[in-house]
Amino acid sequence: MSEPKQLHLAGFFSAGNVTHAHGAWRHARATNGFLTKEYYQHIARTLERGKFDLLFLPDALAVEDSYGDNLETGLRYGGQCAVALEPATVVATMAAVTERLGLGATISTTYYPPYHVARQIASLDQLSGGRISWNVVTSLNNAEARNFGFDQHLEHDTRYDRADEFLKVVRKLWNSWDADALVLDKASGQFADPGKVRYIDHRGKWLNVRGPLQIPRSPQGEPVILQAGLSERGKRFAGRWAEGVFSIAPNLAFMQSTYRDIKAQVAAAGRDPDQTKIFTAVMPVLGETEAIARERLEYLNALVHPEVGLSTLSSHVGINLAVYPLDTPITEVLRDLKERNIPTQLQMFAQAMQGETLTLGEMGRRYGTNVGFVPQWVGTGEQIADQIETHFKAGAADGFIISPAFLPGAYDEFVDQVVPVLQARGLFRTEYEGRTLRSHLGLREPQAPGENT
């Protein structure tokens, strides 16, 4: 009898006050140590103790101010990115205290140059022994543009067109050194073989980069590429480039549909679908009994102010929702926005409501509890493991993003109460078998990109 297929686990949390649960910073057990290295190092050690494949950090490049066109609501109530440390720096502090755990940083292709990104990620990858991933984003809104000298953000699909070229350049830079280019022969005095290091001489529509990179080839061939865009253009981008995809979906049917769609996009791009792992986000809330877990969820969600959810949603979609009274039916808001191309997040929220009639204020509270779509699963360790197993076997994902209800204790609870159950069922590793993130995810070392990649 063959052993059951094993799932993957990832941690995902902001280097700041809020990830998905906007009441998290107010939780009685939240330490709010997000400005200290000890906080991040504790989480990293915990997830490595739980044999997680990786953790990675999101990012946005502005304090949210789309709601009301000012900073008031996001800062007063602690919206996403009221505080946000630079992810690669935080990853470095976590790499220093771990040996096997994969680590990822979100960096924008729109506001950073490709040479800088390639060098930053390659440096982390070398220093961690091949455990680094780059979560590729194209950024969200005009507030970010203004922090980098632009009045307006590039149009959505145009950002992805530019990102295609950006990824091509970064991969060329990562491959500008052959694996055996570094010689270090003290006797002969040869440091490196110049014939195995090359200029990339990229000249494109958006970018001109000469190269080569100053860093030898990665211990894992190349750092792992993660991506999280779920628009149609974002999924095509994932099909072409992503080796790990972060998906958010409110229920099993959405998860299955997204899983099938992205795998089809990978195949359509001429890549092996098994070489792109799809993770879907869930937020476990644990208790000694299911009743206790439900009480803890009610407590967590009661901490959310309706307007903080709307502040984050406005930032995500680039629309000032403060122009509508809180008692406005959401159906009326959607009708009003129909001619402006309703953003993906609002479309998904409308579909997920499944006929519910909500006001804007109710939607704000709902969005603030879990960014609208992250399922909040409650129960004992066994019950949470049951849900993970059921969804995994039903084709919802290759693995699960564990979004914390509060930090850092939610990860301690999951590692202590859920991971052992999954291990006992043969669904999750009991030990790391390799040292690199690629080995954890079962990813092959990629071929060096050619000119037409």
N, C-alpha and C positions, 0 to 999 in steps of 0.2 A: 504494500500500500504506500503510495507516494505521500510525502510530507505536504501539509497545506501550504499554499502560497502565503508569503509573509507580507505584511503591510509596512509602510513607512510612517514615521512620525516627525513632525517639525514643530518647533515653537515659533511664534510670531508675536512680537510686542514692540511698542514704540519706546524709543529712548527718551521718554518724557512722561507726561501725566496720564494720557488716555490712549488705549488701543481701540477696542470696539465698544466695551462697556463704559459709558460716560460717567457712571457712578463709581468707577473703580477707585479713583483717588480719595473718595469720601468713605470707602469701606473701612470698618473698624479695624480690620487686620492689615490694611495697606500701610506700608512703612513710608511711602513717598520718598524713598531714597534715590530717586532717579537722577540726582546730580552727583552721586558717589560711585566710585569704581567698585566698592564692596557689593553694592546692590546687583550690578550686572554680573560680577564674578560669581556671586552666590547662585544666580539663576543658571549661568552656564554650567557650573559644577553639578547642579541638580539635574539638568537635562542630560548631561553626560552620564551621570549615575543611572539615569533611566534609559540609557543606550539610544537616545534620539538620534535620528540621522543628522539633523541640523536645527539651528535656530537662525532666523534672519530678521532684520530690523527694517521697517518702512521709513519713509521720509517724505517731507514736503518742505518747501523752501520759503515759506512765509507764515506769519501768524494769520490765522483766518480772519478775514474782515469783509467777506461778501455779504453777510447778513447785516442789513442796515448800513452797508458801506462804511463800517467803522469797526474798531477793535472791541467795543463794549461787551457784547454778549460772550464771545469766545474766551476772552480773558476773565471776565467776571465769574463764569460758571465752569471754566476749565475744559474748553473744547479741544478737539484734536489739534496738536501742534501749538498749543499755547506755550509749551516748552518742547523743544525737539533738538536733542544733541545730534551732532554729525555722526551718522551710523558707522562709517569705516573706522573712526577713532574709537568708538565703543567696542567694535568687533576686535580691535587690537588688544584692548584690555581683557577681553574674554578669552582670546586665543592664548594669552600668556598663562592662564591657569587651567587649561584643558589640553588633552592629548589626542583625542579621537573625534570629538564633536565637530560636525560641519558648521560653518558660520557664514552668514551672508549679510551684505550691505546693499541698500537701495541707493542708486546714483542715477541722476537724470541725464538722458542723452541730449536734452534740449539746452541745458545751461552749463554743462561742463564740456571741455574739449576732449576728444577721444584719446589723445596721448596721455593726458592727465589721468583719465579713468583707467586706461590699460596699465599704466605704471602703478597706480594706487592699488588696484586689485591684484596685480602680479606680485607686488611687494608683500602684501598680506598673505598671499598664497605661498610664497617661498618661506616666510617666517613661521607659518602655521604647519608646514609640511604637507601642503596640498589639500587644505580643508575649506577653501574659500569658494563662495558663490557670489555672483553679482545679480541682484534683482533689478532688471532693466525697467525704467519708467520713462515716460515722456513729459511728466509734470501735468499740472491740473488747470491753472487759472492765471488771470492777469496779475494777481498779487505776487505770484512768483516771478513773473516777467519783470515787474517793476523793481525787484531786488537785484536784477542783473542788467539794468540799463535799457530795458525795452518797455514801451508803453502798452503793448498788447501781446498776448500769447499767440503762438502759431496755431492755425486751424488744426483740428483733431487729426484728420487723416494725413495732413501734411507733416505733422510731427512724426507719425509713423513712417512716412516715406523717408524722411531725414534719418530716422532711427535705423532703417534698413542699411543705409550707407554707413552710419556710425558703427553698427555691429560688424560690418565687413572690415572697416578700418581697424577696430580693436582686435579682431581675430588675426588679421595680418600682422599687427604689432606683436601679439603674443607668440606668433609663429616666425618672427624674424630671426630667432635663434634656433638652430637645430638642437636636438636633444644632447648631442655630444660636442657642441661647439666650445664649451668651457674645458680647457685642457689642464691648466694648473700644473704644468711640468716644471718643477723647480730646477731640475738638472739642466734642461735645455734652455730654460728661460722663456718658454712659450706659455703665455697666459690663456689665449683663446685662438681658435682657428678662424681667421678672417673670411675664409671661403665658406664658412657655415653660419655667417651672420650677414644679413642683407638689408639694404634699403627697401622700403615698401613702395615708395614713390607713388602714393595714391593721389590722383587728381580727379575729383568727382564734381557732381552738381553742387553739393553742399560743403564738402570738406577737401582740404589739401594737406596731406601729411607725408613727410619724407621718411621718418623712421631712421634706423631701427630703434626698437626699445632698448633700454639700458639694462634689461633684466633677462637672464637666461630663461629657457623654457620651463613651464610649470612642472612641479613634481607629479601632477595628475594630468599632464598633457596641456590642458587649458582649464582655467577656473570654470565652474559650472554656471550656466546661464539660466536664471529664473525670470519669470515674467508673470504679470497679473492682469493684463488688460482683457476684459470680457466683451468689449464691443466687437462687431464683425471684423473691423480692421485690426483690432487688437488680437483676435483669434488667428487671423491670417499671419500676423507677425509671429505669434507663438508657434504656429505650424512651421515657420521657416527657421526659427532660431532657438526656441526654448527647450531646455532639458528638464526643467521643472516648472509647472504652472500652478499658481496660487488661484484657486477658484472660490468664489463665495456664492452659495445658493441656499435658498431657504428650506428646501425639503428634498426628499429622495428623488422625486421625478425631475426637478431642476438639476440636481447633481448628475443624474444619469444622462440627461440630455446634453449638459455641458461636457461631460466626459466623452461621450460619443463624438460630439462636434469637434472638440480639440484634437482628438486622436485622428479624425478624418482629415483635419487641416494638416497635421503632421504628415500623414500618408500622401496627401495631395502635393506637398512640397518635396516629395521624393525621399522622405526620411522614414526610419523605422519607428512606428508608434510606440513600441516597447522602450525606446530610448528617450521618451519624454514622459516623466512621471507627473501625474496630476494629483494635487493635494486639494482637498476641500476643507474649509474652516468650520470648526465647531467650538462651542464654549461650554465645557462641562462645569456643572455646579454640583458638588459632591456633598453627601450627608450620610450619617450613620443609618438613616432610613430614607425612603423616598419622600416621606412627609417632611422630614427635617430639611432635605435638599430643596423642596419646593418653598419652604419658608425662607431659606437663604436666598433663593432666586427672587422672591417677592421683595425681600429687603434690599437686594442689590438694585433692582429695577426702580424701586421707589426713590432711590437717591438721584435719579435723573431729572433735571429740569427740562421742560418741553423745548424751551428756546435754545438750549445748548445743542440738542439734536438738530434743530433747524439751522443753527450756525454752522455746524459741520457739514450738513447736507448742502447748504448754500455754497460753501467752499468747494465741495466735491463737484457740484454741477455748474458753478460759475454763474449762479442766478441769485439775485437779492430777493429772498422769500419774505423778508420783513415788510414788503409792500402790501402783503395780504394780511388781514386780521386773522388771529389764531383760530377763530371759529369758522373760517372759510372751508367749505367741503373740498377735499383734495381733488375730487373729480372736476370741480370748477377750475382749480389751479392747473390741472393737466390740460383742460380744454384751452385755457388761455395761452399755454406754452406750446400748443400743438404746432402752430405755424413757425415756431422758433427751433424746431428739431429737438424734441424732448431728449435730454441726456440719458445715457444708458442706465444710470442709477435710478432715475425716476421711472423709466419704463419698467425696470425689473421690480421696483417697489409696487407699481400699479398691478403688475401681473401676480405678484406674491399675495396681494390683498385678497384675491379670489372672491370678489364680490362684496368685501367689507366696505362700509361707508365710514370714512374717517374724516375728521377735521384736520386742518393743517397743524394745530397744536397737538392733537393725538398722534399724528404722523411724526412730529418732532420728538415726542417722548418715545415712540416706537423706534425711530432711527437712533435715538440716543442710547437705547438699551443694548443694541447689537449691530449698529450701522445698517439696520433694516433687514439684513439677510443672513447673518451668522446664527445658525440654530443654537438655542440654549438648551442643552440636554441636562436633565436633572436625575439624580438617583445615587445609589450606592456605587462602589467601585465595580461590582459585578454588573449592575444595570448599565452603567456607562460602557463597560466592555461589551455588553450585549449589543448595544446600539452601534458601536464601532464595527463589530463583527458583522452584524446584519447589513449595514450599509456597504461595507467593503465587499462582502460576498454578492451583493446585489449590483455591483458595477458602478458604485457612486464615485470611486476614486481609487488611486493606487496607494494613497496615504492620507493622513489627516493633519491639518494645521490645528494645533491646540491654542486657542485664543484665551488668555487668562481673564477670569472674572475679577481678579484683583492680584496685586503683586507684592512680594514674590511668592506668597504662600500657596496660591492656586497650583503652581507647578510642583511644589513639594507634595501636595495632596494627590495630584495625578500620578506622579512617579511612584508614590508609596501605595496607592490604592487601586489604580487601574492597570498600570504597566505589568505588575506581577500576574494579573489575571490573563492578560493577553499573551504573556510568555508561557503560562501554564497550558494555554490552549494551542500553543505552537504557532500563533499568529504574528509574533514579534520576536526579534532576536533576544537572546540572553547575554550575548557578548558581541562586541565588534569583531568582524572577521578581517577587516582591512584597516588601513590608516588614513586613506583619503576619502573625501566626500564622494567622489565617483565610485569608489568601491562600496560605500554604504548604499548608494542608490542603484548599483548594478549598471552603471553607465560605462560604455566603452570610451577609450581615449579617441577624441575626434581627429579626423584627417586634417592636415594643414589645408587651409582654404586656398583655392586658386584664384586667378584674376576674375573669373566669372561667378564666383560664389555669391 
